[in-house]
Amino acid sequence: MAPRGIDMIIGIDVGMSEHRLTASLSEPEAVAIFSVREDQINLQDDNNVLVVDAGGGTIDICLAKVKVSTKNDILLAELKPNIGENSGSTYIDTQFQQLALKELEKAGHERLGGEPVELAWRMMNSEEFQNYKHGFTGHRDDKDGFFVKIPKLDGKVSFEEANIANGELRVRWIISFSLGGLGSSPYVQRQLQARFRKQSSYLQNASFHLSSKPQLCVSQGLVYERVRSLYNGSSTSTKLCSQDSFGIMTRVEYEGWKLSHRLAKKQNGVERNQLDGGRLVKRVDWLIRKGDETKSGDKFTRELRCRFENNLKNSDLVGDISVVSSSDEKPPEFYTSNNGVQVLQTIRCNYSGLKTRSKPWFSLINGCQQFKFKVEATMEDREVKFECLSLDGNPISKTPAAVPVSTVPIESDIPYSVVMSA
């Protein structure tokens, strides 16, 4: 599925200022915006829209409720998290190329006048094959097959063992071969309609619309959204359903009587506390769970505490907070190396400006000092921004973490610290 919430700074080495690139809508949502603005689909308040974006490499699906703002403008409220998978027309291209290569190798490069690998690639990219692919209907005449010219081969040459006749390769369609993301294919359109209407009585009277510009609808939909946001200062999406769970990694004291702690220990989810020699369980505090309904501006907060050794210099009172995610319907409570919890990014925090919250007896007995702070996750248009703050709301992290973004955790020599749930 297409990534959402990408936010990066692009430096252009021509004396220009920096530019920020932000993904605001998912592909199927952009298609919906385009269809209303460009194709002028007649939608009413509270209509449910199912958008199937069957593209070259992925199929993305969005289910949303429509609110009509003006004649040419709508608002979308997600009813379910967008879903997608790697399935598209490029996979048909790949299968055809492999099939052509297999047949061409039977003839050999000497008789073909060129290398089979190169010839198969050129045949796959030929206008002839692409037209056949997009025009496939699944009717009887389609199943009889089609011919694709072999580059460099004389039109009078035939190799029966390689299915080559008069300089062309004969190909027979196989129905399972032709399935995939192919939104402009009459066959796929018919199959989508039949499948949805067969599976649900609610869709018996649903109307089916094909975008007038299947190759441009996503990009133009994004342009419409950007122009709208500049004029109105708001997004088309009024409600989002989180596609994944997002949280932070913390630590809790290991308690052997708890089954969940014992299970975490078996899966290497327990580590040694370097401050007092005890054991800690790597716990995940999920601030946003998969499927949660959110909107731009929503904030989610967790209060935490961090422990350091006594007598450290202020410059050494720094530590990292790991931002994690999970695509599981029920995300794990603890972090292990193989339970599907992914570390997305780390936030570098400086605790030197905080007042120690520990009492003298705590410092004397435990040999460490403790600070309290909070982590705040803010929903923006297509990203979640994580930031570390003092309890009164002042930032203690230099740069917030915008996720989902795959980054390499910061590696440096910093003092050992333990971030624990408050």
N, C-alpha and C positions, 0 to 999 in steps of 0.2 A: 504494500500500500504506500501511496505517496506520503512523505514525512510532513508533519504538521509542526508549527511553532518554531521553525528555523529562524534564528536570529544571529546574524554575524556582522562584524564590521569589515568592510572591504576597503583597503587602502589602494588608491589609484595613483601611480607614480607619474603624474603629469602635472603636479602642482595643484591639483584639485583637493577639496576637502573630503573627509571620509563620508562614506555612504552606508546606510543600514539597510540590509535586506531582510524583510520579514514576510513569512508565509501567513496569510490571513484566513484563507478558506481551504477546505479540503477540495479535491478535484470534483467529486459529485455535487458539492454545494455550489461551486463555481458554474457547473453545467446548469443547475437549477436557476441561478441568477441570470445567466445568458438566455435561457429559454423564455423567461418572462420578459426580459427587456428587448431581445432581438426577434424572437419568434412569436412574441405576444400571445402566449398561452393564457387562456382565460381561467384563472384560479380564483376560488372564493375563500373567504375566511374559514379556518378550521379544516380546509382540505388537507388530506395526508398525501405526501408526495414520496414515492420511492424512486430514487435516481440510481440507475445502473450505468456506471461509466466503464464501458468495455473498451479498453484501449490496447496499445501495442504490447505492453508487458505486464499490466495488472488489471484486475477487475475490482472496482471500488463501489460500494453500495452505501447509500445514505437514506435513512427514513426520517422524515421531518414533518412537522405540522406547519401550515402556512398561515401567516397573518398578513392580510393585504393592507399595505401602508398607503399607497397612492395607486393610480392607474397602472403605472409602469414600475412599481416598486413593491417588494414584498419583504417580510421578515420571516426567518426560519427558526423553529425551535426543534432541536434534535429530540427524537423519541427514543432512539437507541444509539449506542456508540457506532460510529462508522466502522465498517469492516471491509477487508480487502484481501486478495491473495494474488500470488504470482501466477497469472494465467492470461495469455493474450495472443494477439496475432503473430507476434515475433516467434512464438513457440511453433506455430504452423510453418513459418519461414524456415526455422531450424530443421524441422522434420523433413520438409521438402528437400532442403539442401543435403541432408544425410541420405535421403532416398536417391536423389540424383547422383550423388557421389558413388553410392553402392552400385548403381547400374553402369555408370561411366567407367568404373574400374574394371568391369567385366570386359569392356571393349579395349581398354589399355590406351595409354597416352600416345603411343606411336600411331595407331589408327585414327585417333581423335584429332591429332594435330595440336594437342595442348595438354597441360596437366589437369587431371580430373578434378582436383581440389579447386583450382581457379575457375574451371568451366562451371562446376556446380554452384559456386558462389555467384558468378555472373548470371546464371539462369535464375537463381533465387531472387536476385535484384531486378530482373527484367520486367518491363512493363507488361509483357505477355502473361507471366505467371501472376503478378499482382492483380491484374484485371480478373483473371480466373478466380483467384482467391476471394476477392471482394464480391464477385458476382455469383458465388455459390448459393444455390437455393435448396439443395437436397432433393430435387425432383429427379425423375428417372434419367432424363437426358444428362444431368450432372454426373450421375453415378457411372455413366459410360466412359467417363474420363476426358482428358484433354491432352493437347500436345504443346511442348515448349521447345523452341528452336535451340539447338546446341551451337554456341558460337564456334566459328572457325571450321565447322564441319560442312562438307558439300551436301547440298540438298538431295542428291541422288544416292547417298550412302545409307545402308541399313545394316543393323546388327540384331538379328532376331533374339539372340540370347540375352541382350541387354535392353530389350524393349525399345530399340531405336529404329525408326522407319523414316526414310526420306529426310535424314538429317535432323529429326525431331525425336525427343524423348516422350513416350506415351506414359501418362500418369493416371491411375484410377483413384478417385476419391474414396476414402473410407470414412464413415460418419464419425467414428471416435477420433479420427485424425483431424477432422475439420473443426472440432469444438475448440472454443477458446475466446479470448477477448477480441471481438470483431464486431464492433457496434454498427458498422455500416453494412454488414452482411445480411441479406434478406433471410437466410437460413437461421442465423442467430436471433434476429428479431422475432421470427415466427416461433422459435423454440422458447424464448423468454416469455412471450405472451401465453403460450400454451401451458408452460410450467407453472407460472404464477396463478393463472385462472383455475388450473386443475387442483392446486394445493389449497386454495382458500376461496370460500364462497364470497368473502368480502370483495374479492377482486373481479367478480364476474362482470360487473359493469364499469370497470376501470377503463379509462381512456389511455391509449398508448401513443407516445409522441417521440419522434426521432429528431434529434437536433439537425438544424439546417446546415450547420458548419461543424461536423464532427471533429475536424482536425484543429479548429480554432476556438471551439466553445469554452474550453477551460481557460485559456489565456484571456479571451475577451471577457469572460465572467469575472476574472480577477481584476481586470481594468475597471469594469463597472463598479465592483466593490470598493476599489481604492478611491475612485472619484466620489462615490457616495459618502465614504468616510471623511473625505476632505471637506465636503459641503455640510454634512450633518454631524460630524464628530462622533459617529457611532457605527457599530458593525451590523451587518444583516442578521447575524446569529444572535438571537435573544436568549437562547438556552443551549448549553453544550452538555453532552454526556461524555464523561472522561473515558478514553479508550483504554487507559491503563491505570494502575494504582501508582501513586507517587508518595514517597516518604523520605525519612532520614534514618541513618543507622546510629543507634545509641548502644548503651551497655546497661545491663542490670546484674545485680549480684546473683551468682549461681546458687540455686537452692535445690539440692539433690532430691528432695521429696516431691518436687513438681515433675510430672511426666514430661511436659514440654521441654523442660531444661535437660532432662536425661536424653531425650531424643535429639536435641540440639548438640549435646556432647558427642553422641554417636556419629553425627554428621560433621564433626569438626567445627561446630559453631560456638565453641567455648575457648577462651584465651586466658592467659595468666595476667593478673593485675600487677603491673610492675611497681605500683606505689606501696601496696601492702602484702603482696604475695598471694592474695586470694584469687578466685576464679570469677570470670565475667562471661555472661552470655551476650552474644551479638544480637540485639533486639532491633526490630524495625518498627518505627512509629509511622504508621500510614496516615498522612494528612488528607489525602484524596484517594478514594477507592474507585476501582473500575465500575463504570456505570453511574457514578454520582452525578446528579444534575447540578450544574454550575453555570454561572454567567460571568462575564468580564467584570473584574473589580472585586469578586469574592475573595475573602482572606481566610486562611486557616493557620492557626497558631499552636505551637507547642512550647511549654516552658521547660527548660533543661538546666542542668548544673554541670559544671566542669571542674575537675580536680587536677591540681598541679602539686609538685613538690614545693616545700617551703623554701624561702630565701632565693627564689629565682629573680633575675633582673626583669624589669618591665618588658624589655625587648624580647625576652624568651617566653612571655605569656601568650603564645600563639598556638593554634591548633586547627585541624581540618575537620569539617563536617561532610560526610558522604551523603549525596542525594541519590536515592535508589528508585527503581521502578519494578513492576511485575505485571505481566499480562494475564496472570491466572485469575479466574473468577473469584477465588478466595485466596488472596495473597498470603504467603507464609508469615508467621509471627516473628520468626527469627531468620537471621542471615546465615547461610552456609554456602559452600563453594558450588553446590550442584542442585539447588532448589528453585532455580529460575529467577532469583532476585538479581537484578543487574545494577551495578554502580554506574551512574550516568556522569556524575561530575562531583567535584569537591569544592567546598567553600572555605577559604582561608580566613580565620577569625583572629582578631587581636583583642584579648581580654584585659589588657593593661589599664584601660580606662574604667573598668568596673571595680566597685568596692567589694572586698571579700565578704561573703555572707556567712562564713563559718564562725562559730564562737571559739574563744581561746581553747576550751577543752577539746574541741574537735581537732584543732591544729596540733595540740600537744600529743593527743593519743594516736592520731592517724598519721602524723608527720607530713601533712599536706594542707594546702589551702583550697578553698572552694569558691566558685563564682556561679551566680545564677544569671541566665539570659534566656532569650526565646528565639525560636526559628519561625519565620512567617512565610507562608506560601501564598502568592497572589495570582489569581487567574487573570490572564490577559487574553487577547483575541485568540491566539493559537499557541499559547505557551504557558507554562507555570514558572513564575519567578520566585526563587528561594532566596531569602536574605536573613542574616543573623542580626539581632537587635538586642540592645540592653532592655531591661524590664520597662524602662520609661520611653522606649521607642527609638533610641539613637542607634544608627548603624554601627556595628562592630566588624562587619565584613567589608573589605575594600570593593569587591565586585560581586554583585548578585549572580546566582546561577540560573540561567534560563534553560529549561529542559522541555522536551527531550533533545539533548545534544550529547553526542558521544565524544568524550574527551579522555585524555590520559590523566589519571590522578597525579597531583603535584607530588614530586619526590624531593625531599630536602631534609636536612638535619634539624629537626625541631624537637623541643623537649617532649617527653612522654606526658600525655594527658588522657583523662578518661571523661568522655561525655556521657552523662547518664540521664535517664528520664527523671523528671522532677517529682 
